[in-house]
Amino acid sequence: MAERPDASVSTLVRQATRIASLRHDYAAVFSLQLETADASAGMRTIKDSTVAEKLRTLLGREEADQIMVEHVERYIQNRSVATTQNGVFGGSVDGVEQHLHKLKTAAGDPAAAQYMTQIDAYFYLEKLDKVGAQLLPQITAFESILNRVRQKVHDYLVDAESELLIGQTESSLFTRGESYVVERLQEVSPDSLEKYRAAEQRISEGSAEGYAQALTSCRRMIKSLADALYPPTNVPIKGTDGKERILGDDQFMNRLMQFAIDRLGRSTHVKLVEETTNSLGNRLNKLNSLASKGVHQEVTLIEAESCLMWTFFLTADFLRIEDGSSGLLSGGKVPTPQRQEM
C-alpha cells in the first residue's frame, strides 16, 4: 500500500495507524493521529486520549510527555507553510488534500485550451498564467506537506518491517513497558507476576478451557496486586462518600481503589483525582466482569487476550501510582499547533 503512488496520503496514514495499533506502538499511533486530527480541538483530544494514557503507563509521565512533545514539534515543522499567517497549517491530512485539490482546480487545466478557438485559448492560457503565478507557491507548499507525511509513513513502515523480520511482533516501546511491569512486580508482588505468566501460558494452549483459566489467572493477579499494595484490614476506612467500610480480603477491588485515592489524594486537583479514580474504578469493574466470565461461559481467544491486555495496563497504572511516575498524578504539557485558515 505504501509503495502505491496512486494511494492518497490520508489512506496511507490510516493503514499505518492500524499497523501501529496492532503492534501496540503507541508513540507511532500518537504521531500518526496528529496527521488526522483537525486543528487545536483535535490536538487537545489526542493529548488527553487513551493513546496518551497508555504511553504514560508504559514509559512513565516524564518520558512519555517528552516523546509526545517531540512528535508534536516534528509535526509543526512538517506542516510549515510560508503562505499562512503563522507559518503552520494545522488541519487534518484530509484537509490538506482537499485544499490542494481546490488550489489546483482554481489554477485551471491548460489541456482544456485544445478544445477552444485560437483566440479563446490565448486569453484562457494568459489568465491561467496569472492565476497560476499567484497560486503556485501555495500548491507547492501543500504538495510538500503531503510528500513529508508520505515519507513519514514510509519510514515508520520500514522500521516496523525491520522489527517484524527479526521476530519482534510487539513494538520496542511496548516491550520496554512490559519489562517495567515485570521488574516492578518482582519487587512489589512476585505472586502477581506468577499469575500473569500463568495467564499467558493458558492462552498459548489454544483451548477454550485454557482461555477460561487465563481469565481466572487475571482476576487472581489483580487480587494479589491489591494484597501487596493495600493489604486487607479490619480497621474501618472512610470512603469518598463519607461512609466507613471494612476493606477485608474479599474487597480487593475496593482496596485497590482506596490505594489510588490515598496516593492521588495528595494532589491539590480534587476534580482530577475524582475523574481519575472514577476511570480506574470503571476499568476495574469491566475487567473483573470479563475475568469472571470464564466461570460460567465459554471464552474466546479475543476475550482472553483482551482480558490479559487490560490486566497488564491496569497493573502498570497502579505500579506507576505506587512509584510516583504515573501520568495520573499530574499531567504533562504538550504544545498544541493552531489551524490556519486559508
C-alpha positions in Angstrom: 0.0 0.0 0.0 2.8 2.5 1.0 4.5 1.8 -2.4 1.5 2.7 -4.5 2.0 6.2 -5.9 -1.8 6.5 -6.6 -2.8 5.9 -3.0 -3.9 9.0 -1.1 -1.7 10.1 1.7 -4.7 10.0 4.1 -5.3 6.4 3.2 -1.7 5.5 3.9 -1.8 7.3 7.3 -4.9 5.2 8.3 -3.3 2.0 7.2 -0.1 2.8 9.1 -2.1 3.7 12.2 -3.8 0.3 12.1 -0.5 -1.5 11.9 0.9 0.6 14.8 -2.1 -0.1 16.9 -1.8 -3.9 16.3 1.8 -3.7 17.4 0.9 -1.6 20.5 3.3 1.1 19.2 1.5 4.0 20.9 4.2 6.5 20.1 3.6 5.9 16.4 -0.1 5.9 16.9 0.1 9.3 18.6 2.3 10.7 15.8 0.0 9.4 13.1 -3.1 10.6 14.8 -1.7 14.1 14.8 -1.9 13.9 11.0 -5.6 13.0 11.0 -6.6 15.5 13.8 -8.3 18.7 12.8 -6.5 21.7 14.4 -6.3 22.7 18.0 -9.5 20.9 19.2 -8.3 17.6 17.7 -4.9 18.0 19.2 -6.2 18.5 22.7 -8.3 15.4 22.3 -5.2 13.4 21.3 -3.1 14.8 24.2 -5.7 13.6 26.7 -6.6 10.4 24.8 -6.3 6.7 25.7 -3.2 6.6 23.5 -1.5 9.3 25.6 -2.6 7.5 28.8 -1.1 4.2 27.5 2.2 6.0 26.6 2.4 7.4 30.1 1.6 4.0 31.6 4.2 2.2 29.6 7.0 4.8 29.9 6.1 6.9 32.9 4.9 10.5 32.8 8.1 12.4 32.1 9.4 10.2 29.2 6.0 9.8 27.6 5.3 13.6 27.7 8.8 14.2 26.2 8.1 11.8 23.4 4.8 13.5 22.7 6.4 16.9 22.7 9.0 15.7 20.2 6.3 14.3 17.9 4.3 17.5 18.0 7.3 19.7 17.4 8.2 17.5 14.4 4.6 17.7 13.2 4.7 21.5 13.4 7.9 21.5 11.4 6.5 19.3 8.7 3.3 21.4 8.4 5.3 24.5 7.7 3.6 26.7 5.1 5.1 30.1 4.5 1.9 31.4 2.9 -0.1 31.1 6.1 -0.2 33.8 8.8 1.8 31.9 11.5 3.6 29.6 9.1 1.8 26.3 10.1 -1.2 24.5 8.6 -2.8 22.6 11.4 -5.6 20.9 9.6 -6.0 17.1 9.0 -4.2 15.3 6.2 -7.6 15.0 4.5 -7.9 18.8 4.8 -4.5 19.2 3.2 -5.6 17.0 0.3 -8.9 18.8 -0.2 -7.3 22.2 0.0 -4.7 21.2 -2.6 -7.4 19.9 -4.9 -9.2 23.3 -4.6 -6.0 25.2 -5.4 -5.3 23.1 -8.5 -8.9 23.4 -9.6 -8.7 27.2 -9.2 -5.4 27.2 -11.2 -7.2 25.6 -14.1 -6.1 22.9 -16.6 -4.0 24.1 -19.6 -5.0 21.0 -21.6 -8.6 22.4 -21.8 -7.2 25.0 -24.3 -7.0 22.4 -27.1 -10.8 22.4 -27.3 -11.1 26.2 -27.7 -10.8 28.5 -30.6 -7.3 30.0 -31.1 -8.3 33.4 -29.6 -10.2 31.9 -26.7 -7.3 29.6 -26.0 -4.9 32.6 -26.0 -6.9 34.5 -23.4 -7.6 31.4 -21.3 -3.9 30.5 -21.1 -3.0 34.1 -20.3 -5.4 34.0 -17.4 -4.1 30.7 -16.2 -0.6 32.2 -16.2 -1.6 35.0 -13.9 -3.7 32.8 -11.6 -1.0 30.1 -11.5 1.7 32.6 -10.6 -0.4 33.6 -7.5 -1.4 30.0 -6.5 1.8 28.2 -7.4 3.6 28.9 -4.0 0.6 27.5 -2.1 0.3 24.5 -4.4 4.0 23.8 -4.0 3.8 24.2 -0.2 0.8 21.8 0.2 2.3 19.2 -2.1 5.4 19.4 0.1 3.3 18.7 3.2 1.8 15.6 1.7 5.2 14.4 0.5 6.6 14.8 4.0 3.7 12.9 5.5 4.1 10.2 2.9 7.8 9.9 3.8 6.9 9.8 7.5 4.6 6.8 6.9 7.1 5.1 4.7 9.9 5.5 7.3 7.6 4.1 10.1 6.6 1.0 8.0 10.3 0.3 7.1 11.2 0.4 10.8 8.2 -1.8 11.7 9.1 -4.3 9.0 12.7 -4.5 10.2 11.4 -5.4 13.7 9.0 -8.0 12.3 11.7 -9.6 10.2 13.7 -10.4 13.4 10.6 -11.8 15.1 9.7 -8.8 17.2 5.9 -8.7 16.8 5.4 -6.1 19.6 6.9 -2.7 19.3 10.1 -2.0 21.2 8.2 0.6 23.2 5.7 -2.0 24.4 8.5 -4.4 25.2 10.1 -1.7 27.4 6.8 -1.2 29.2 6.4 -4.9 29.8 9.9 -5.1 31.2 9.0 -2.3 33.6 5.9 -4.2 34.8 7.8 -7.5 35.2 10.7 -5.8 37.1 8.3 -3.9 39.4 6.1 -6.9 40.1 9.2 -8.9 41.0 9.8 -6.3 43.8 6.2 -5.4 44.7 4.2 -8.6 44.1 6.0 -11.7 42.8 2.8 -13.7 43.2 1.0 -11.3 40.7 3.8 -11.9 38.2 3.4 -15.6 38.6 -0.3 -15.3 37.8 0.5 -13.0 34.8 2.8 -15.7 33.4 0.2 -18.3 34.1 -2.4 -16.4 32.1 0.0 -16.1 29.2 0.7 -19.8 29.3 -3.0 -20.7 29.4 -3.7 -18.5 26.3 -0.9 -20.1 24.4 -2.5 -23.5 24.9 -5.2 -22.5 22.3 -8.1 -24.2 24.0 -11.4 -22.8 25.4 -10.5 -24.3 28.8 -7.2 -22.6 28.7 -8.8 -19.2 27.8 -11.2 -19.6 30.8 -8.3 -20.4 33.1 -6.4 -17.4 31.7 -9.3 -15.1 32.8 -9.3 -16.7 36.3 -5.5 -16.1 36.5 -6.0 -12.4 35.5 -8.6 -12.0 38.3 -6.3 -13.6 40.8 -3.4 -11.4 39.6 -5.4 -8.3 40.4 -6.3 -9.6 43.9 -2.6 -10.4 44.5 -1.7 -6.9 43.5 -4.3 -5.5 45.9 -2.9 -7.6 48.7 0.6 -6.2 48.0 -0.4 -2.5 47.6 -3.2 -2.4 50.2 -3.4 -5.4 52.4 -6.7 -6.4 54.0 -7.6 -4.6 57.2 -10.3 -4.8 59.9 -10.0 -1.1 60.6 -13.0 0.9 59.2 -11.9 3.1 56.3 -13.9 6.2 55.4 -14.6 6.4 51.7 -15.1 9.4 49.4 -18.8 9.2 50.1 -18.2 9.7 53.9 -19.2 6.1 54.8 -16.9 3.8 56.8 -16.2 0.3 55.4 -14.1 -2.7 56.3 -11.7 -3.5 53.5 -11.2 -7.2 54.1 -9.8 -9.9 52.0 -12.7 -10.2 49.6 -12.9 -6.4 49.0 -9.7 -6.4 46.8 -11.3 -4.1 44.2 -12.2 -1.5 46.8 -8.7 -1.9 48.4 -7.1 -1.0 45.1 -9.3 2.0 44.7 -8.5 3.1 48.2 -4.8 2.8 47.4 -5.3 5.0 44.4 -7.4 7.5 46.3 -4.8 7.7 49.1 -2.0 8.3 46.6 -3.8 10.6 44.2 -5.5 12.5 47.0 -2.2 14.1 47.8 -2.7 16.2 44.7 -4.5 19.6 45.1 -6.5 18.9 41.9 -9.6 17.5 43.6 -11.6 17.2 40.3 -8.8 15.5 38.6 -8.5 13.0 41.4 -12.2 12.3 41.2 -12.2 11.8 37.4 -9.1 9.6 37.6 -10.4 7.3 40.3 -13.8 7.0 38.6 -12.0 6.0 35.4 -9.9 3.4 37.2 -12.9 2.1 39.0 -14.9 1.7 35.8 -12.0 -0.1 34.2 -11.5 -2.4 37.2 -15.2 -3.3 37.2 -15.2 -4.1 33.5 -12.1 -6.2 33.9 -13.5 -8.0 36.9 -16.7 -8.7 34.9 -14.8 -10.1 32.0 -12.4 -12.1 34.2 -15.3 -13.7 35.9 -16.9 -14.8 32.7 -14.8 -18.0 32.4 -16.6 -19.4 35.4 -20.0 -19.5 33.7 -19.5 -19.2 29.9 -17.2 -20.3 27.1 -14.4 -17.8 26.5 -12.9 -16.9 23.1 -9.3 -16.1 22.3 -10.1 -12.5 21.7 -11.7 -12.2 25.1 -8.8 -13.9 26.8 -6.2 -11.7 25.0 -8.3 -8.6 25.8 -8.5 -9.5 29.5 -4.8 -10.1 29.7 -4.1 -6.7 28.0 -6.5 -4.8 30.3 -4.9 -6.6 33.3 -1.5 -5.6 32.1 -2.3 -1.9 31.6 -4.2 -1.6 34.9 -1.4 -3.3 36.7 1.1 -0.9 35.1 -1.2 2.0 36.1 -1.2 1.0 39.8 2.6 0.3 39.7 3.2 3.8 38.3 1.0 5.3 41.0 3.0 3.3 43.6 6.4 4.6 42.4 5.2 8.1 41.7 5.8 8.1 37.9 2.2 7.9 36.9 0.7 10.3 34.4 -2.4 10.2 36.5 -0.6 12.1 39.3 0.0 15.2 37.2 -0.5 15.9 33.5 2.3 17.0 31.2 2.3 19.9 28.8 2.2 19.1 25.1 2.3 22.0 22.6 -0.8 22.5 20.5 -0.4 23.7 16.9 -3.1 26.0 15.7 -5.0 25.7 12.4 -4.5 28.4 9.9 -7.5 29.3 7.7 -6.6 29.7 4.1 
